[in-house]
């Protein structure tokens, strides 16, 4: 397996206590040899699954080459806002990632995921997170 993909991960938190407060998306860039492999399955699933958005992905991220420290989702959410950007997490049904470097894209305070989905290919909401601690320690992140 080659770990040579470039991926931008976006972690979400809400800056404030109410749903109407601002979404804050914090990017983490995984580049080249840093850790990730992507296996993308395109549209062939549409006929079999009946889903319009049938693209799926598996992202493999090695522990040894992560761009910054990983933190479990609940612990990451508890961090003070100023410290969140020092870490990253994988939160199912909330966070998303994009194939490529999209860190230069201005982040919107509302609707950023929908914006990215409509303006970029290979944008995936995290659906599963599996952690493998033995033999090639890595995370396996599923998305669609």
N, CA, C and O atoms as a MOPAC input file, in Angstrom:
PM7 MOZYME 1SCF
protein

 N      0.84900 1    -1.17600 1     0.00000 1
 C      0.00000 1     0.00000 1     0.00000 1
 C      0.89400 1     1.23800 1     0.00000 1
 O      1.81700 1     1.34500 1     0.80800 1
 N      0.61500 1     2.17200 1    -0.91200 1
 C      1.38600 1     3.39900 1    -0.99600 1
 C      0.68200 1     4.50700 1    -0.22500 1
 O     -0.51200 1     4.74700 1    -0.40000 1
 N      1.43500 1     5.16500 1     0.62000 1
 C      0.90300 1     6.27600 1     1.41800 1
 C      1.40200 1     7.57600 1     0.80900 1
 O      2.32000 1     8.20500 1     1.33500 1
 N      0.79200 1     7.97700 1    -0.30500 1
 C      1.29900 1     9.13500 1    -1.01800 1
 C      0.22100 1    10.14300 1    -1.41300 1
 O      0.47500 1    11.03000 1    -2.22700 1
 N     -0.96300 1    10.01800 1    -0.85200 1
 C     -2.05400 1    10.93100 1    -1.20400 1
 C     -1.96100 1    12.22500 1    -0.39200 1
 O     -1.40700 1    12.25700 1     0.70700 1
 N     -2.51300 1    13.27100 1    -0.96300 1
 C     -2.66300 1    14.53600 1    -0.24700 1
 C     -4.14700 1    14.69300 1     0.08000 1
 O     -5.00400 1    14.59000 1    -0.79900 1
 N     -4.43100 1    14.94100 1     1.34000 1
 C     -5.80900 1    15.03300 1     1.82700 1
 C     -5.90700 1    16.19500 1     2.80400 1
 O     -5.01300 1    16.40800 1     3.62300 1
 N     -7.00300 1    16.94400 1     2.71000 1
 C     -7.29300 1    17.98500 1     3.69300 1
 C     -8.47800 1    17.51500 1     4.53500 1
 O     -9.57000 1    17.28700 1     4.01500 1
 N     -8.25100 1    17.37500 1     5.82500 1
 C     -9.28200 1    16.99500 1     6.78900 1
 C     -9.83100 1    18.26100 1     7.42600 1
 O     -9.07400 1    19.17400 1     7.75700 1
 N    -11.15800 1    18.31800 1     7.60100 1
 C    -11.79100 1    19.45300 1     8.27700 1
 C    -12.52800 1    18.95100 1     9.51400 1
 O    -13.42600 1    18.11400 1     9.42300 1
 N    -12.12700 1    19.48200 1    10.67700 1
 C    -12.80200 1    19.17900 1    11.94300 1
 C    -13.73100 1    20.33500 1    12.28400 1
 O    -13.36800 1    21.50300 1    12.14400 1
 N    -14.93900 1    19.99300 1    12.73400 1
 C    -15.96800 1    20.98900 1    13.03600 1
 C    -16.17200 1    21.15700 1    14.53400 1
 O    -16.21900 1    20.18700 1    15.29000 1
 N    -16.29100 1    22.40300 1    14.93500 1
 C    -16.86600 1    22.69800 1    16.25000 1
 C    -17.70500 1    23.95500 1    16.10200 1
 O    -17.50300 1    24.74100 1    15.17600 1
 N    -18.64100 1    24.14200 1    17.01400 1
 C    -19.50500 1    25.31400 1    16.98300 1
 C    -18.98800 1    26.29400 1    18.00900 1
 O    -18.85300 1    25.97000 1    19.18800 1
 N    -18.69600 1    27.51200 1    17.53900 1
 C    -18.14200 1    28.55100 1    18.39300 1
 C    -19.28700 1    29.27200 1    19.09800 1
 O    -19.80300 1    30.27200 1    18.59900 1
 N    -19.67300 1    28.76300 1    20.24600 1
 C    -20.78900 1    29.31200 1    21.00500 1
 C    -21.63800 1    28.18200 1    21.54400 1
 O    -21.32000 1    27.00800 1    21.35000 1
 N    -22.69800 1    28.52700 1    22.20800 1
 C    -23.53300 1    27.52600 1    22.85100 1
 C    -24.81000 1    27.20200 1    22.09500 1
 O    -25.44900 1    26.18800 1    22.37400 1
 N    -25.19300 1    28.04800 1    21.14200 1
 C    -26.45300 1    27.83600 1    20.43200 1
 C    -26.17800 1    27.30400 1    19.03300 1
 O    -25.10600 1    27.53700 1    18.47500 1
 N    -27.15200 1    26.58600 1    18.46600 1
 C    -27.01700 1    26.07900 1    17.10200 1
 C    -26.81400 1    27.19700 1    16.10000 1
 O    -26.20600 1    26.98000 1    15.05100 1
 N    -27.30600 1    28.38000 1    16.39700 1
 C    -27.20100 1    29.50100 1    15.46700 1
 C    -25.81500 1    30.14200 1    15.48600 1
 O    -25.53500 1    31.01800 1    14.66800 1
 N    -24.94500 1    29.72200 1    16.40100 1
 C    -23.60000 1    30.27100 1    16.45100 1
 C    -22.77300 1    29.75900 1    15.27500 1
 O    -23.20200 1    28.86100 1    14.55100 1
 N    -21.59900 1    30.32800 1    15.09000 1
 C    -20.77700 1    30.03600 1    13.91900 1
 C    -20.16700 1    28.64900 1    13.92400 1
 O    -19.69200 1    28.15900 1    14.94900 1
 N    -20.19100 1    28.02400 1    12.74500 1
 C    -19.43100 1    26.79700 1    12.52700 1
 C    -17.97500 1    27.20400 1    12.36600 1
 O    -17.66700 1    28.18000 1    11.68100 1
 N    -17.08600 1    26.45700 1    12.99300 1
 C    -15.66000 1    26.68200 1    12.81500 1
 C    -15.07200 1    25.38000 1    12.28900 1
 O    -15.17600 1    24.33200 1    12.92800 1
 N    -14.45900 1    25.46200 1    11.12900 1
 C    -13.83100 1    24.29600 1    10.50700 1
 C    -12.32400 1    24.46800 1    10.58700 1
 O    -11.77900 1    25.46500 1    10.11300 1
 N    -11.65800 1    23.50200 1    11.18500 1
 C    -10.20800 1    23.56200 1    11.32600 1
 C     -9.56800 1    22.53000 1    10.39600 1
 O     -9.81400 1    21.33200 1    10.53700 1
 N     -8.75000 1    22.98900 1     9.44700 1
 C     -8.13600 1    22.06000 1     8.50000 1
 C     -6.85400 1    21.43500 1     9.03200 1
 O     -6.11400 1    22.04800 1     9.80200 1
 N     -6.61100 1    20.20900 1     8.60700 1
 C     -5.33400 1    19.52100 1     8.82100 1
 C     -4.93600 1    18.94700 1     7.48000 1
 O     -5.71600 1    18.23700 1     6.84500 1
 N     -3.72800 1    19.25000 1     7.04700 1
 C     -3.25200 1    18.80300 1     5.74600 1
 C     -2.34300 1    17.59100 1     5.89500 1
 O     -1.34100 1    17.63400 1     6.60900 1
 N     -2.70300 1    16.51800 1     5.21600 1
 C     -1.88000 1    15.31300 1     5.11700 1
 C     -1.27100 1    15.35100 1     3.71600 1
 O     -2.00600 1    15.34600 1     2.72900 1
 N      0.05300 1    15.38900 1     3.61400 1
 C      0.67000 1    15.50300 1     2.29200 1
 C      1.61600 1    14.35100 1     1.99400 1
 O      2.23000 1    13.77200 1     2.89100 1
 N      1.71300 1    14.03800 1     0.71200 1
 C      2.67600 1    13.08600 1     0.18400 1
 C      3.01000 1    11.93100 1     1.09000 1
 O      2.16800 1    11.06800 1     1.33900 1
 N      4.20200 1    11.90400 1     1.57500 1
 C      4.69400 1    10.78900 1     2.38300 1
 C      4.25000 1    10.86200 1     3.84200 1
 O      4.68700 1    10.04200 1     4.64900 1
 N      3.39800 1    11.81700 1     4.20300 1
 C      3.06300 1    11.95900 1     5.62100 1
 C      2.16800 1    10.88700 1     6.17300 1
 O      2.22900 1    10.63500 1     7.37600 1
 N      1.33400 1    10.23200 1     5.38100 1
 C      0.57700 1     9.19000 1     6.06800 1
 C     -0.58700 1     8.57900 1     5.35000 1
 O     -1.05200 1     7.53700 1     5.81400 1
 N     -1.10800 1     9.10200 1     4.27600 1
 C     -2.39700 1     8.60000 1     3.81400 1
 C     -2.38400 1     7.88800 1     2.47200 1
 O     -1.60400 1     8.18600 1     1.56700 1
 N     -3.29900 1     6.92700 1     2.40100 1
 C     -3.59600 1     6.21100 1     1.17600 1
 C     -5.10500 1     6.31200 1     0.99500 1
 O     -5.85900 1     6.15800 1     1.95500 1
 N     -5.54400 1     6.57000 1    -0.22500 1
 C     -6.97300 1     6.64900 1    -0.51400 1
 C     -7.36900 1     5.56000 1    -1.50200 1
 O     -6.67000 1     5.31200 1    -2.48500 1
 N     -8.49500 1     4.91500 1    -1.23000 1
 C     -9.10600 1     3.96700 1    -2.16200 1
 C    -10.51000 1     4.46800 1    -2.42600 1
 O    -11.39700 1     4.31100 1    -1.58600 1
 N    -10.72400 1     5.08100 1    -3.60500 1
 C    -12.00700 1     5.68900 1    -3.94100 1
 C    -12.75000 1     4.77900 1    -4.91200 1
 O    -12.19400 1     4.32200 1    -5.91100 1
 N    -14.01500 1     4.52700 1    -4.59800 1
 C    -14.88900 1     3.75200 1    -5.47000 1
 C    -15.91600 1     4.71600 1    -6.04300 1
 O    -16.74900 1     5.25200 1    -5.31200 1
 N    -15.85800 1     4.93400 1    -7.34200 1
 C    -16.74300 1     5.90200 1    -7.99200 1
 C    -18.04000 1     5.27700 1    -8.45700 1
 O    -18.23400 1     4.06900 1    -8.32100 1
 N    -18.92300 1     6.08300 1    -9.00000 1
 C    -20.25400 1     5.82400 1    -9.49100 1
 C    -20.72000 1     4.43100 1    -9.83300 1
 O    -21.93000 1     4.24700 1    -9.96300 1
 N    -19.87600 1     3.43800 1    -9.99100 1
 C    -20.35300 1     2.09500 1   -10.31500 1
 C    -21.30200 1     1.58300 1    -9.24600 1
 O    -22.10600 1     0.68700 1    -9.50500 1
 N    -21.21800 1     2.13400 1    -8.06900 1
 C    -22.10700 1     1.70600 1    -6.98100 1
 C    -23.52600 1     2.22700 1    -7.14200 1
 O    -24.43600 1     1.72700 1    -6.48100 1
 N    -23.73900 1     3.20600 1    -7.99000 1
 C    -25.05900 1     3.83100 1    -8.09300 1
 C    -26.11300 1     2.80100 1    -8.47300 1
 O    -27.17500 1     2.75000 1    -7.85200 1
 N    -25.84000 1     1.98400 1    -9.47600 1
 C    -26.81300 1     0.99000 1    -9.90700 1
 C    -27.09600 1    -0.02500 1    -8.81100 1
 O    -28.25300 1    -0.35300 1    -8.54700 1
 N    -26.05000 1    -0.52000 1    -8.17600 1
 C    -26.21600 1    -1.54400 1    -7.15400 1
 C    -26.85000 1    -1.01200 1    -5.87700 1
 O    -27.70600 1    -1.67200 1    -5.28900 1
 N    -26.43800 1     0.17200 1    -5.44600 1
 C    -26.92200 1     0.68900 1    -4.17000 1
 C    -28.19800 1     1.50400 1    -4.29300 1
 O    -28.95100 1     1.64700 1    -3.32900 1
 N    -28.43700 1     2.04500 1    -5.49800 1
 C    -29.60200 1     2.90600 1    -5.68000 1
 C    -29.39700 1     4.29600 1    -5.11800 1
 O    -30.31800 1     5.11300 1    -5.12900 1
 N    -28.20000 1     4.57600 1    -4.62800 1
 C    -27.91000 1     5.89600 1    -4.04600 1
 C    -27.41100 1     6.83700 1    -5.13300 1
 O    -26.62800 1     6.43300 1    -5.99300 1
 N    -27.85600 1     8.07700 1    -5.10000 1
 C    -27.34900 1     9.06000 1    -6.05200 1
 C    -25.90900 1     9.42000 1    -5.75200 1
 O    -25.12100 1     9.65000 1    -6.66900 1
 N    -25.55900 1     9.47000 1    -4.48400 1
 C    -24.21700 1     9.84700 1    -4.06600 1
 C    -23.48900 1     8.58500 1    -3.61300 1
 O    -23.24700 1     8.39200 1    -2.42200 1
 N    -23.14600 1     7.73500 1    -4.56600 1
 C    -22.63800 1     6.41300 1    -4.23400 1
 C    -21.12100 1     6.33500 1    -4.13800 1
 O    -20.59000 1     5.26100 1    -3.85400 1
 N    -20.40500 1     7.43200 1    -4.36500 1
 C    -18.96000 1     7.39300 1    -4.23000 1
 C    -18.59800 1     7.08200 1    -2.78700 1
 O    -19.16700 1     7.65700 1    -1.86000 1
 N    -17.65800 1     6.18000 1    -2.60100 1
 C    -17.19500 1     5.85300 1    -1.26000 1
 C    -15.68100 1     5.88700 1    -1.23800 1
 O    -15.03400 1     5.85100 1    -2.28500 1
 N    -15.12300 1     5.95600 1    -0.04700 1
 C    -13.67500 1     6.03900 1     0.08500 1
 C    -13.24400 1     5.33800 1     1.36200 1
 O    -13.99100 1     5.26800 1     2.33700 1
 N    -12.03900 1     4.82800 1     1.33500 1
 C    -11.33900 1     4.35700 1     2.53300 1
 C    -10.03500 1     5.13000 1     2.57200 1
 O     -9.25400 1     5.09500 1     1.62100 1
 N     -9.80400 1     5.82400 1     3.66800 1
 C     -8.54900 1     6.54000 1     3.86800 1
 C     -7.78700 1     5.80700 1     4.96200 1
 O     -8.30600 1     5.59000 1     6.05700 1
 N     -6.56400 1     5.43300 1     4.65800 1
 C     -5.68800 1     4.78200 1     5.62200 1
 C     -4.64400 1     5.80700 1     6.05800 1
 O     -3.94800 1     6.38200 1     5.22000 1
 N     -4.53300 1     6.03500 1     7.36400 1
 C     -3.58300 1     7.00900 1     7.90600 1
 C     -2.69300 1     6.31900 1     8.93400 1
 O     -3.17700 1     5.82100 1     9.95100 1
 N     -1.39300 1     6.29100 1     8.66500 1
 C     -0.43800 1     5.63800 1     9.57200 1
 C     -0.20400 1     6.48000 1    10.81600 1
 O     -0.09100 1     7.70300 1    10.73200 1
 N     -0.13300 1     5.84000 1    11.94700 1
 C      0.14300 1     6.54500 1    13.21400 1
 C      1.47700 1     7.27900 1    13.17100 1
 O      1.59300 1     8.39500 1    13.67700 1
 N      2.46800 1     6.66100 1    12.57500 1
 C      3.84200 1     7.16900 1    12.67200 1
 C      4.09500 1     8.43300 1    11.86800 1
 O      5.12200 1     9.08000 1    12.07400 1
 N      3.21600 1     8.80500 1    10.97400 1
 C      3.48500 1     9.95000 1    10.09500 1
 C      2.39200 1    11.01100 1    10.13800 1
 O      2.23100 1    11.75700 1     9.17200 1
 N      1.65600 1    11.09500 1    11.20400 1
 C      0.56200 1    12.06500 1    11.28400 1
 C      1.10600 1    13.49200 1    11.36800 1
 O      2.13900 1    13.71500 1    11.99900 1
 N      0.42800 1    14.46500 1    10.74300 1
 C      0.94300 1    15.84000 1    10.71500 1
 C      0.89700 1    16.57500 1    12.04900 1
 O      1.63500 1    17.54000 1    12.24700 1
 N      0.04400 1    16.13400 1    12.96000 1
 C     -0.02100 1    16.67200 1    14.31900 1
 C     -0.69200 1    15.61600 1    15.18000 1
 O     -1.22700 1    14.64500 1    14.64500 1
 N     -0.68100 1    15.77500 1    16.48800 1
 C     -1.22900 1    14.72100 1    17.35300 1
 C     -2.72500 1    14.49400 1    17.15900 1
 O     -3.49900 1    15.43400 1    16.98200 1
 N     -3.10700 1    13.22000 1    17.19600 1
 C     -4.51000 1    12.81800 1    17.13300 1
 C     -5.09800 1    12.84100 1    18.53800 1
 O     -4.41400 1    12.54400 1    19.51800 1
 N     -6.39300 1    13.20400 1    18.61900 1
 C     -7.11400 1    13.16700 1    19.88000 1
 C     -8.49100 1    12.57700 1    19.61100 1
 O     -9.11500 1    12.90400 1    18.60200 1
 N     -8.97500 1    11.71100 1    20.50200 1
 C    -10.31100 1    11.14300 1    20.34000 1
 C    -11.35400 1    12.25800 1    20.30700 1
 O    -11.16800 1    13.29500 1    20.94400 1
 N    -12.46200 1    12.05200 1    19.56300 1
 C    -13.43200 1    13.13300 1    19.34400 1
 C    -13.98400 1    13.81800 1    20.59700 1
 O    -14.06200 1    15.04600 1    20.63400 1
 N    -14.36100 1    13.06400 1    21.60500 1
 C    -14.93200 1    13.69100 1    22.80800 1
 C    -13.88400 1    14.54600 1    23.51800 1
 O    -14.18600 1    15.64900 1    23.97300 1
 N    -12.67400 1    14.04600 1    23.61200 1
 C    -11.59800 1    14.81600 1    24.24500 1
 C    -11.26400 1    16.06100 1    23.43000 1
 O    -11.00600 1    17.12500 1    23.99300 1
 N    -11.26800 1    15.93000 1    22.10500 1
 C    -10.97600 1    17.08200 1    21.23700 1
 C    -12.03700 1    18.17100 1    21.43200 1
 O    -11.70800 1    19.35500 1    21.49500 1
 N    -13.30500 1    17.76900 1    21.52600 1
 C    -14.37700 1    18.75400 1    21.71900 1
 C    -14.23400 1    19.49300 1    23.04800 1
 O    -14.64500 1    20.64900 1    23.15200 1
 N    -13.66300 1    18.85300 1    24.05900 1
 C    -13.49800 1    19.47500 1    25.37900 1
 C    -12.36700 1    20.50400 1    25.41400 1
 O    -12.30400 1    21.32100 1    26.33300 1
 N    -11.47900 1    20.47100 1    24.42700 1
 C    -10.35200 1    21.41300 1    24.41600 1
 C    -10.83500 1    22.85300 1    24.31300 1
 O    -11.87100 1    23.11400 1    23.70100 1
 N    -10.10400 1    23.78600 1    24.90000 1
 C    -10.42200 1    25.20300 1    24.66800 1
 C    -10.25600 1    25.52100 1    23.17700 1
 O     -9.41800 1    24.92000 1    22.50400 1
 N    -11.03600 1    26.44500 1    22.67200 1
 C    -10.99300 1    26.79600 1    21.25000 1
 C     -9.58400 1    27.08000 1    20.75700 1
 O     -9.22500 1    26.67500 1    19.65100 1
 N     -8.78900 1    27.76100 1    21.54700 1
 C     -7.43100 1    28.13200 1    21.13900 1
 C     -6.51900 1    26.92300 1    20.95900 1
 O     -5.51900 1    27.01800 1    20.24700 1
 N     -6.83400 1    25.79300 1    21.58100 1
 C     -5.97900 1    24.60400 1    21.49600 1
 C     -6.42000 1    23.59800 1    20.43700 1
 O     -5.65100 1    22.70300 1    20.08400 1
 N     -7.63200 1    23.72700 1    19.93000 1
 C     -8.15700 1    22.73600 1    18.98500 1
 C     -7.28700 1    22.58800 1    17.73600 1
 O     -7.12100 1    21.47500 1    17.23700 1
 N     -6.73400 1    23.67500 1    17.22800 1
 C     -5.94400 1    23.60600 1    15.99300 1
 C     -4.60600 1    22.88600 1    16.17600 1
 O     -3.94700 1    22.57400 1    15.18400 1
 N     -4.19400 1    22.61900 1    17.39500 1
 C     -2.93800 1    21.90600 1    17.65700 1
 C     -3.10000 1    20.39800 1    17.50000 1
 O     -2.11100 1    19.66500 1    17.47500 1
 N     -4.33900 1    19.93600 1    17.39300 1
 C     -4.66200 1    18.50700 1    17.31100 1
 C     -5.66100 1    18.30200 1    16.17900 1
 O     -6.18500 1    19.26400 1    15.61600 1
 N     -5.91500 1    17.04800 1    15.85700 1
 C     -6.99900 1    16.72600 1    14.94300 1
 C     -7.72500 1    15.50200 1    15.46900 1
 O     -7.24000 1    14.80900 1    16.36400 1
 N     -8.89900 1    15.24900 1    14.89700 1
 C     -9.69900 1    14.09200 1    15.27700 1
 C    -10.44200 1    13.59300 1    14.05600 1
 O    -10.44400 1    14.24900 1    13.01500 1
 N    -11.07100 1    12.44200 1    14.17400 1
 C    -11.95300 1    11.91200 1    13.14100 1
 C    -13.31300 1    11.69600 1    13.80100 1
 O    -13.47700 1    10.75800 1    14.58200 1
 N    -14.29200 1    12.55400 1    13.49600 1
 C    -15.61400 1    12.45400 1    14.09700 1
 C    -16.61600 1    12.00900 1    13.04200 1
 O    -16.84200 1    12.69700 1    12.04600 1
 N    -17.21000 1    10.84300 1    13.28000 1
 C    -18.18500 1    10.29500 1    12.33200 1
 C    -19.38400 1    11.21300 1    12.18100 1
 O    -19.84400 1    11.81300 1    13.15100 1
 N    -19.88500 1    11.31900 1    10.96200 1
 C    -21.06000 1    12.10100 1    10.54700 1
 C    -20.91300 1    13.60800 1    10.73000 1
 O    -21.86200 1    14.35000 1    10.47700 1
 N    -19.76500 1    14.06700 1    11.15700 1
 C    -19.56200 1    15.49800 1    11.38500 1
 C    -18.41100 1    16.04600 1    10.55500 1
 O    -18.59000 1    17.01400 1     9.81600 1
 N    -17.23900 1    15.44500 1    10.66800 1
 C    -16.05800 1    15.92700 1     9.96800 1
 C    -16.04400 1    15.39900 1     8.53400 1
 O    -16.73900 1    14.43800 1     8.20400 1
 N    -15.24100 1    16.04600 1     7.69100 1
 C    -15.10200 1    15.58000 1     6.31400 1
 C    -13.67700 1    15.78700 1     5.84000 1
 O    -12.89200 1    16.50100 1     6.46300 1
 N    -13.35600 1    15.14100 1     4.71100 1
 C    -12.04900 1    15.33500 1     4.11200 1
 C    -12.17700 1    15.43000 1     2.60600 1
 O    -13.15800 1    14.97600 1     2.01600 1
 N    -11.15700 1    16.03400 1     1.99100 1
 C    -11.13600 1    16.30100 1     0.55900 1
 C     -9.82300 1    15.78000 1     0.00500 1
 O     -8.77000 1    15.97500 1     0.61100 1
 N     -9.88100 1    15.12400 1    -1.13400 1
 C     -8.64900 1    14.71800 1    -1.80100 1
 C     -7.98600 1    15.97600 1    -2.33500 1
 O     -8.61100 1    16.75200 1    -3.05800 1
 N     -6.72900 1    16.18200 1    -1.98400 1
 C     -5.98500 1    17.35200 1    -2.42600 1
 C     -5.80500 1    18.37300 1    -1.31300 1
 O     -6.30200 1    18.20700 1    -0.19900 1
 N     -5.08400 1    19.42300 1    -1.64700 1
 C     -4.82900 1    20.51500 1    -0.70300 1
 C     -5.85000 1    21.61800 1    -0.95100 1
 O     -5.75600 1    22.32900 1    -1.95200 1
 N     -6.81100 1    21.77000 1    -0.06800 1
 C     -7.82400 1    22.81800 1    -0.18800 1
 C     -7.69400 1    23.83900 1     0.94200 1
 O     -8.65400 1    24.54700 1     1.24900 1
 N     -6.52800 1    23.91900 1     1.55400 1
 C     -6.34900 1    24.83200 1     2.68400 1
 C     -6.43000 1    26.30500 1     2.27900 1
 O     -6.61700 1    27.15900 1     3.14600 1
 N     -6.29700 1    26.62800 1     1.00200 1
 C     -6.38900 1    28.01500 1     0.56000 1
 C     -7.83000 1    28.47400 1     0.34200 1
 O     -8.07300 1    29.66500 1     0.14300 1
 N     -8.78400 1    27.55000 1     0.37800 1
 C    -10.19900 1    27.89300 1     0.19500 1
 C    -10.68600 1    28.64300 1     1.43300 1
 O    -10.52300 1    28.15400 1     2.55100 1
 N    -11.28300 1    29.82900 1     1.25000 1
 C    -11.82600 1    30.54800 1     2.40500 1
 C    -12.92300 1    29.72400 1     3.08700 1
 O    -13.80600 1    29.17900 1     2.42400 1
 N    -12.85600 1    29.64300 1     4.40700 1
 C    -13.81500 1    28.84100 1     5.16900 1
 C    -15.01500 1    29.70000 1     5.53200 1
 O    -14.87600 1    30.75400 1     6.15200 1
 N    -16.19900 1    29.23400 1     5.13800 1
 C    -17.43900 1    29.93800 1     5.41600 1
 C    -17.89800 1    29.63900 1     6.83800 1
 O    -17.63600 1    28.55700 1     7.36300 1
 N    -18.58400 1    30.60000 1     7.46400 1
 C    -19.07300 1    30.37900 1     8.83300 1
 C    -20.35000 1    29.54900 1     8.86600 1
 O    -20.74800 1    29.07400 1     9.93000 1
 N    -20.99700 1    29.36700 1     7.72100 1
 C    -22.18800 1    28.51900 1     7.61600 1
 C    -22.16600 1    27.81400 1     6.26700 1
 O    -21.80100 1    28.41200 1     5.25500 1
 N    -22.55600 1    26.54900 1     6.25200 1
 C    -22.70200 1    25.82000 1     4.99900 1
 C    -21.41300 1    25.46700 1     4.29100 1
 O    -21.42300 1    25.23300 1     3.08200 1
 N    -20.30700 1    25.42300 1     5.00900 1
 C    -19.01300 1    25.17000 1     4.37000 1
 C    -18.94500 1    23.77900 1     3.74000 1
 O    -18.46000 1    23.63600 1     2.61800 1
 N    -19.42400 1    22.75500 1     4.44800 1
 C    -19.39300 1    21.40600 1     3.87400 1
 C    -20.19300 1    21.35700 1     2.57300 1
 O    -19.71200 1    20.81000 1     1.58100 1
 N    -21.39100 1    21.91200 1     2.56000 1
 C    -22.21900 1    21.91400 1     1.34900 1
 C    -21.52800 1    22.68100 1     0.21800 1
 O    -21.58000 1    22.27000 1    -0.94200 1
 N    -20.88500 1    23.79300 1     0.56600 1
 C    -20.13400 1    24.55800 1    -0.43400 1
 C    -19.02700 1    23.69300 1    -1.04600 1
 O    -18.88000 1    23.63100 1    -2.26700 1
 N    -18.26000 1    23.03400 1    -0.19000 1
 C    -17.16200 1    22.20700 1    -0.68300 1
 C    -17.69600 1    21.06900 1    -1.55200 1
 O    -17.12900 1    20.77200 1    -2.60300 1
 N    -18.76300 1    20.44200 1    -1.12500 1
 C    -19.35700 1    19.31800 1    -1.86100 1
 C    -19.81500 1    19.75700 1    -3.25500 1
 O    -19.70000 1    18.99400 1    -4.21400 1
 N    -20.32900 1    20.97300 1    -3.36900 1
 C    -20.82800 1    21.43600 1    -4.66600 1
 C    -19.75000 1    22.06000 1    -5.55600 1
 O    -19.97900 1    22.24900 1    -6.75100 1
 N    -18.58000 1    22.38400 1    -4.99600 1
 C    -17.53900 1    23.03200 1    -5.78900 1
 C    -16.28700 1    22.17800 1    -6.02300 1
 O    -15.42200 1    22.55000 1    -6.81500 1
 N    -16.19300 1    21.05200 1    -5.34400 1
 C    -14.99500 1    20.20100 1    -5.46000 1
 C    -15.39200 1    18.74300 1    -5.59700 1
 O    -16.38800 1    18.29600 1    -5.02800 1
 N    -14.59900 1    18.01200 1    -6.35900 1
 C    -14.76100 1    16.56400 1    -6.43800 1
 C    -14.08200 1    15.93200 1    -5.23600 1
 O    -13.25700 1    16.56100 1    -4.57300 1
 N    -14.43400 1    14.68600 1    -4.96300 1
 C    -13.77900 1    13.89600 1    -3.92000 1
 C    -13.81800 1    14.55300 1    -2.54500 1
 O    -12.79700 1    14.69100 1    -1.87200 1
 N    -15.02900 1    14.95600 1    -2.14600 1
 C    -15.30900 1    15.48100 1    -0.80800 1
 C    -16.10900 1    14.39400 1    -0.08600 1
 O    -17.14800 1    13.95300 1    -0.57700 1
 N    -15.62400 1    13.97000 1     1.07200 1
 C    -16.22600 1    12.82400 1     1.74700 1
 C    -16.51300 1    13.11400 1     3.21700 1
 O    -15.61700 1    13.50200 1     3.96600 1
 N    -17.76000 1    12.92400 1     3.62400 1
 C    -18.14700 1    13.00400 1     5.03900 1
 C    -17.68100 1    11.71200 1     5.70800 1
 O    -17.86100 1    10.63000 1     5.15000 1
 N    -17.08900 1    11.81300 1     6.88700 1
 C    -16.60900 1    10.62800 1     7.59700 1
 C    -17.79900 1     9.81300 1     8.09400 1
 O    -18.67900 1    10.32900 1     8.78300 1
 N    -17.81000 1     8.52400 1     7.72900 1
 C    -18.90900 1     7.64000 1     8.12700 1
 C    -18.46100 1     6.56600 1     9.10700 1
 O    -19.25500 1     6.11300 1     9.93100 1
 N    -17.20700 1     6.15300 1     9.03000 1
 C    -16.69100 1     5.13000 1     9.94100 1
 C    -15.25700 1     5.46000 1    10.32000 1
 O    -14.50700 1     6.04300 1     9.53700 1
 N    -14.89300 1     5.07600 1    11.53100 1
 C    -13.52000 1     5.24300 1    12.00800 1
 C    -13.10200 1     3.93900 1    12.67300 1
 O    -13.68800 1     3.52400 1    13.67200 1
 N    -12.09400 1     3.30500 1    12.11600 1
 C    -11.55000 1     2.08000 1    12.69500 1
 C    -10.08400 1     2.31800 1    13.02600 1
 O     -9.36000 1     2.98000 1    12.28200 1
 N     -9.67000 1     1.77300 1    14.14100 1
 C     -8.29700 1     1.94800 1    14.62100 1
 C     -7.64200 1     0.57700 1    14.72500 1
 O     -8.17900 1    -0.33700 1    15.35100 1
 N     -6.47600 1     0.44900 1    14.10300 1
 C     -5.73100 1    -0.80900 1    14.11600 1
 C     -4.39800 1    -0.56300 1    14.81400 1
 O     -3.55900 1     0.19000 1    14.31900 1
 N     -4.21100 1    -1.20100 1    15.96500 1
 C     -3.02700 1    -0.94800 1    16.78100 1
 C     -1.90300 1    -1.95400 1    16.56000 1
 O     -0.79900 1    -1.75900 1    17.06900 1
 N     -2.15700 1    -3.01100 1    15.82200 1
 C     -1.15000 1    -4.05600 1    15.65300 1
 C     -0.73300 1    -4.17500 1    14.19800 1
 O     -1.46700 1    -3.73700 1    13.31200 1
 N      0.37000 1    -4.72700 1    13.94600 1
 C      0.98400 1    -4.96400 1    12.63000 1
 C      1.07300 1    -3.64100 1    11.86500 1
 O      2.10100 1    -3.18600 1    12.36700 1
 N      0.78000 1    -2.98800 1    11.22900 1
 C      0.89000 1    -1.68800 1    10.61300 1
 C     -0.12800 1    -0.73900 1    11.29400 1
 O     -1.21100 1    -0.51600 1    10.75300 1
 N      0.20900 1    -0.19300 1    12.45200 1
 C     -0.75500 1     0.65100 1    13.18000 1
 C     -1.25500 1     1.83100 1    12.30900 1
 O     -0.47500 1     2.63500 1    11.79800 1
 N     -2.57500 1     1.88700 1    12.17400 1
 C     -3.16000 1     2.94500 1    11.33700 1
 C     -4.64700 1     3.10900 1    11.65000 1
 O     -5.27300 1     2.27500 1    12.30500 1
 N     -5.18100 1     4.22300 1    11.15100 1
 C     -6.61100 1     4.47500 1    11.17300 1
 C     -7.15500 1     4.12700 1     9.79100 1
 O     -6.47900 1     4.33300 1     8.78300 1
 N     -8.36300 1     3.60400 1     9.74700 1
 C     -9.05400 1     3.38000 1     8.48900 1
 C    -10.34900 1     4.16400 1     8.56900 1
 O    -11.23800 1     3.84600 1     9.35900 1
 N    -10.44400 1     5.19700 1     7.73700 1
 C    -11.55300 1     6.13400 1     7.77800 1
 C    -12.42700 1     5.91100 1     6.54800 1
 O    -11.95100 1     6.01700 1     5.41800 1
 N    -13.69800 1     5.60300 1     6.76500 1
 C    -14.62700 1     5.43900 1     5.65600 1
 C    -15.40400 1     6.70600 1     5.44500 1
 O    -15.67300 1     7.44900 1     6.38900 1
 N    -15.76900 1     6.95700 1     4.19900 1
 C    -16.55200 1     8.14600 1     3.90800 1
 C    -17.37800 1     7.98500 1     2.65600 1
 O    -17.15500 1     7.08400 1     1.84800 1
 N    -18.34100 1     8.88200 1     2.51200 1
 C    -19.11400 1     8.95200 1     1.27700 1
 C    -19.61800 1    10.36500 1     1.06000 1
 O    -20.29400 1    10.63300 1     0.06700 1

